[in-house]
Amino acid sequence: MVLGAEVLGFADDAPQMSLLFACGAIGALFASLSLPALRSRFKPGAITIAGLAASGLSLFGVALGGHLAAVSVSYLLWQMSSTLIIVNGITLRQQLTPDELQGRVHAGGRMIAYGGSPFGALLGGLAASGIGVPYSYAAMAGLMIVLGVAALGTPLRHYAIDKSQSSRP
């Protein structure tokens, strides 16, 4: 894991790496468990925008490095907010898509979402080797915050699912 090795200076097989992996998994679990309650209180667009902001802020905590406990909490929050964004989007897509189109829509969504991963990995690797891992994380954190602020000016901010739009009973 680049975070543990490059930001915190641990060996690849250091026991502290397991703490970082566990924090990422716990963050994703918390997000999955809290999303139903969040969706009952907030609009899906608001959850996405808040997730973008939280993702950026927590990623700055990761980029700053420092003590393992602080980075672990930042990493947990980063994984939680990132998972909230992803699962919220998938849930919304499932609600809005008619049954007969579910496979096509989700395959297309996954292709778009994951199809860019190799390019992101390439850009991240180039940035990490050019300016360093912490600065690359900081740049990505800044981008997430900019996206969150930009999203405030879009219809996403006010978007709420209308029960008549849902393909689910």
N, C-alpha and C positions, 0 to 999 in steps of 0.2 A: 504494500500500500504506500503510495507516494507520500501521503500525508505524514505517516509515522516515520518513514525513512528520511525524507528530505526536509520536512518542517521541524520535526521533533528530534531527528538524529538517531532513531532507533535502528538496530539491525533488523533485517527482514524476519528473523526468527525470534525477536525479542518478545517476552511475555506481554509487554505493554501493548503490542499490536492487537492482541485478542481483546483488550479493553476497547480499543477503537472500533473493531468489528462489531462487538457487542453493543456499543452505543449507537452505531448506525442501524442495527437491527431493532433495537428498542425504540428508536425514533420512528422508524417505519411502522412498527406495531402500534405505537401511540397514535400515529396519524390515522391508521386504518380503524382503530377503535373509536376515535373521537369524531371522525367524519360524519356519521349519521346524526349525532347531536348537533354538530355545527351546521349541517344542511337543514336541520329543522328550525334553526334560529336565524341563519344568514342566507343571503342569495348566493348562488353558485359563483357568480362573477366576483362578488366581494371576497369570497374565500380564496379564489385564485389570486386576486390582487394582494390580499394580506399575505398569502403564501409567498408571492414573489418578494415582497418587502422583507418578510421574516427570513427567507432564504438568503437574500443579499446581506442582511445584517449579521446573521449567524455565520455566514461564510467569511465575513471580515474577522470574526473571532477566530476562525480556523487559520486564516492568513497571518494573523498576528503571532501565532505560535504561543510560546510561553510554557506555563506549567501544564502537565498532562491533564490534570483535572479540568482546567479551564478549556483546553482544546477539546476534551472529550464531551463536555457539555455543549460547546458550540457545534461540534460534529453531530451530536444527537439532535439538536434543534435544526440543523441544516437538513439532515435526512428526514426529519419529521415534516418540515415545511415543503421539501421537494416531493415527498410522497403524497402530501395533501393535494398539491397541485395536480399531480398525475392521476390519482384515484378520483379526485373530483371531476376532472375532465372525462375520464372513462365512464364514470357513473352518469354524467350528463348525456354523453353520447348514447349510452344504453337506453336512457329514458326517452330520448327524442327520436330514436331510430325504430321504424317498424320492424316487426319480427322477421319478415322475409328479406330484409336488407341488413340484418345484424352482422352476418359474416363478412359481407363486402365492405361495409362501413368500418368495421373494426380492423379488418386486414389493411384497408387503406390508411386508417389512422395510425396503426402500428408501423406501416411502411414509412409514413411521413415522419413519425416520432423517432424511430430507430434508424431510418435510412441515413440520417445525417450524422450518426454517431462516429463513423470512421473519420469524417471531416473534422468533427469537433475534437476527436482524439489527436489528429494530426496538428490542428491549430494549438491545442493545449500543450502538446509535446514541444512544438516549435517555441511557444511562449515560455515554457518552463526552461528550455535550454538557453533561450535568449535573455530573458530577464530574471529567471529564477522562479522556483515553485511558489514561494509566498507572494511574490508580486503577481504571478499569474492568477492565484486564488483571489487576490485583492481586485484585480481587473475584472474577473468573473463576478465577484460580489458587486462591484460598481455597476456592471451591466445589468444584473438582476434588479438592482434598485432603480436604475433608469427605466427598465421595462415596467416595473411596478408603477412608477410615477407616470409614465406614458399611458399605461392602461387606465389610469384615473380619468383620462380625457376621452375614453372610448365608451361605446354603449355597454361594454362588459361590466362597467361599474354598477349599472342599474339592472342588469339582466337577471330576471327571475323566471323560472320555468312555470309556464301556465299549464295547469292540469289538462287543458284541452289540447296542448301541444304534445303531451306525453303519449308514447305508444303503449304505455303500461296502464292497466286498469287501476 
